[in-house]
């Protein structure tokens, strides 16, 4: 809800109209729906077992209301990302992510996915709820490779909204 509200109320600074956008871990699709209604060309991604519900929600809330029909597709972080989204044909102006960092074993894969999808001109808009130490550790690691700007802070909910962009255009595995 925080990222969706931010996108709607900050269209002057982050205008999504006609922009190529990918949402990571779209869940029920709220950010995808908002972005589509704001005129973005959205690719909404999540795990295979949630795609049915995601597609249903996105279709019900955007059909006939958007210039571009949102695409719902599978993306397992760190697995076959280059096959699904070859750099030669897929460029995203924005990567959107809402509450994707939490205590699970796939944070390295998430970092690899951010790294692969984020090209030189791509901006990441990321809403994050801080719960446990893995969130703090991920932010520290993320900042080693991406510039990070805090756009919004809701301390009562332990949520921060960030904008990020590449520090270096080379992939993470080449920076070591």
C-alpha positions as CSV (number, residue, x, y, z in Angstrom):
1,X,0.0,0.0,0.0
2,X,2.9,2.4,0.8
3,X,4.5,2.0,-2.6
4,X,1.2,2.2,-4.5
5,X,0.2,5.4,-2.6
6,X,3.7,6.9,-3.2
7,X,3.5,6.3,-6.9
8,X,0.0,7.8,-7.2
9,X,0.9,10.9,-5.1
10,X,4.3,11.5,-6.7
11,X,3.5,11.3,-10.4
12,X,5.3,14.7,-11.0
13,X,8.6,13.2,-9.9
14,X,8.1,9.5,-10.9
15,X,5.9,9.6,-13.9
16,X,5.2,6.0,-15.0
17,X,3.3,6.9,-18.1
18,X,4.7,4.9,-21.1
19,X,7.5,3.5,-18.9
20,X,8.6,-0.1,-18.9
21,X,8.1,-1.4,-15.4
22,X,8.7,-4.7,-13.8
23,X,7.4,-5.6,-10.3
24,X,9.3,-8.3,-8.4
25,X,7.3,-10.5,-6.0
26,X,4.0,-8.9,-7.0
27,X,1.9,-11.0,-4.6
28,X,-1.8,-10.0,-5.0
29,X,-0.9,-7.3,-7.6
30,X,-1.7,-4.0,-5.9
31,X,1.5,-2.2,-7.1
32,X,1.1,-3.7,-10.6
33,X,-2.5,-2.5,-10.7
34,X,-1.7,1.1,-9.5
35,X,1.3,1.3,-12.0
36,X,-0.9,0.1,-14.8
37,X,-3.6,2.6,-14.0
38,X,-0.9,5.3,-14.0
39,X,0.0,4.4,-17.6
40,X,3.0,2.1,-17.2
41,X,3.8,-0.9,-19.4
42,X,4.0,-3.4,-16.5
43,X,5.4,-6.9,-16.3
44,X,4.2,-8.4,-13.0
45,X,6.2,-11.3,-11.6
46,X,6.0,-13.8,-8.8
47,X,6.3,-17.5,-8.1
48,X,4.3,-20.0,-10.1
49,X,1.9,-21.0,-7.3
50,X,0.5,-17.4,-6.9
51,X,0.2,-16.5,-10.6
52,X,-3.4,-17.5,-10.9
53,X,-4.6,-15.2,-8.1
54,X,-2.2,-12.4,-9.3
55,X,-3.6,-12.7,-12.9
56,X,-7.2,-12.7,-11.7
57,X,-6.6,-9.5,-9.5
58,X,-4.7,-7.7,-12.2
59,X,-7.3,-8.5,-14.9
60,X,-10.3,-7.6,-12.8
61,X,-8.9,-4.2,-11.8
62,X,-7.3,-3.1,-15.0
63,X,-9.3,-4.5,-17.9
64,X,-10.5,-1.7,-20.1
65,X,-8.9,0.9,-17.9
66,X,-5.3,0.9,-19.0
67,X,-3.5,1.9,-22.2
68,X,-1.2,-1.1,-21.8
69,X,-2.4,-4.6,-20.7
70,X,-0.2,-5.7,-17.8
71,X,1.7,-8.9,-18.4
72,X,1.8,-11.5,-15.5
73,X,4.6,-14.0,-15.7
74,X,6.6,-16.3,-13.5
75,X,9.9,-15.2,-12.1
76,X,11.9,-17.2,-9.6
77,X,14.7,-15.0,-8.3
78,X,18.1,-16.0,-9.5
79,X,16.7,-18.8,-11.8
80,X,16.8,-18.3,-15.6
81,X,16.3,-14.6,-15.3
82,X,18.4,-14.0,-18.4
83,X,16.3,-16.5,-20.4
84,X,13.0,-14.8,-19.3
85,X,14.3,-11.2,-19.7
86,X,17.2,-11.0,-22.2
87,X,19.0,-7.7,-21.9
88,X,18.9,-7.3,-25.7
89,X,15.1,-7.1,-25.8
90,X,14.1,-6.2,-22.2
91,X,14.9,-2.8,-20.7
92,X,13.1,-1.6,-17.6
93,X,12.8,2.0,-16.6
94,X,11.7,1.0,-13.2
95,X,12.0,-2.0,-11.0
96,X,9.3,-2.0,-8.3
97,X,9.5,-4.1,-5.2
98,X,7.2,-4.0,-2.1
99,X,8.0,-6.0,1.0
100,X,10.2,-8.6,-0.8
101,X,13.0,-8.7,1.8
102,X,12.2,-10.7,4.8
103,X,13.6,-13.8,6.6
104,X,13.8,-16.3,3.8
105,X,16.7,-18.2,2.2
106,X,16.5,-16.4,-1.2
107,X,18.1,-13.0,-0.4
108,X,21.2,-13.8,-2.5
109,X,19.0,-14.7,-5.5
110,X,17.0,-11.5,-5.0
111,X,20.2,-9.5,-5.1
112,X,21.3,-11.3,-8.3
113,X,17.9,-10.5,-9.8
114,X,18.1,-6.8,-8.9
115,X,21.6,-6.8,-10.4
116,X,20.6,-8.4,-13.6
117,X,17.5,-6.4,-14.3
118,X,18.9,-3.0,-13.2
119,X,20.6,-1.4,-16.2
120,X,22.4,1.9,-16.3
121,X,19.2,4.0,-16.6
122,X,17.0,1.8,-14.5
123,X,15.6,3.1,-11.2
124,X,14.5,0.8,-8.4
125,X,11.6,1.9,-6.2
126,X,11.5,-0.4,-3.2
127,X,9.3,-0.3,-0.1
128,X,10.6,-2.3,2.8
129,X,9.3,-3.3,6.1
130,X,12.0,-3.9,8.7
131,X,11.3,-6.9,10.9
132,X,14.5,-8.8,11.7
133,X,18.2,-8.6,11.2
134,X,18.2,-10.1,7.7
135,X,16.5,-7.0,6.4
136,X,19.3,-4.8,7.8
137,X,22.0,-7.0,6.5
138,X,20.4,-7.0,3.0
139,X,20.3,-3.2,2.9
140,X,23.9,-3.0,3.9
141,X,24.9,-5.5,1.1
142,X,22.6,-3.7,-1.4
143,X,24.3,-0.4,-0.7
144,X,27.7,-1.8,-1.6
145,X,26.5,-2.1,-5.2
146,X,23.6,0.4,-5.6
147,X,23.2,4.0,-4.7
148,X,20.3,4.2,-2.2
149,X,18.2,7.2,-1.4
150,X,15.5,7.1,1.3
151,X,12.4,8.8,-0.1
152,X,9.9,8.1,2.7
153,X,9.9,6.8,6.3
154,X,7.0,5.5,8.3
155,X,8.6,4.7,11.7
156,X,5.3,3.6,13.3
157,X,5.1,0.8,10.7
158,X,8.8,0.1,10.4
159,X,8.5,0.8,6.6
160,X,10.9,2.8,4.5
161,X,10.7,3.6,0.8
162,X,13.9,3.8,-1.2
163,X,15.0,4.8,-4.7
164,X,18.1,3.0,-6.0
165,X,20.3,2.9,-9.0
166,X,23.5,1.2,-10.1
167,X,26.9,2.3,-8.8
168,X,28.7,0.5,-11.5
169,X,27.3,-0.9,-14.7
170,X,29.2,-4.1,-14.4
171,X,27.4,-7.2,-12.9
172,X,28.0,-7.9,-9.3
173,X,30.0,-11.1,-10.0
174,X,32.6,-9.0,-12.0
175,X,33.0,-6.4,-9.1
176,X,34.4,-8.9,-6.6
